[in-house]
């Protein structure tokens, strides 16, 4: 599923979030797009995988990426009608 970076940046501007570092935004979208996301929901497993991928990045950038990821989740929930996450049951 493709998400518009431009729309996300506009959302961040509207919400008065901090300035966006384009290279880190690109990195976050790369991490996000590598996930096998079906439908409009983030599962607990997907969130875990994204957090794990962020942990492999140098510490100073991790903080920024975690905050940017939280903003992306808010954008997906408010503007794209995604579900925050649902528990995977087997």
Protein Blocks (a to p, Z undefined) as FASTA:
>chain_A
ZZdfklmmmmmmmnopacddfklmmmmmmmmmmpccehjbdcfklmmmmmmmmmmpcfkl
mmmmmmmmmmmmmmmmmmnopafbdcddZZ
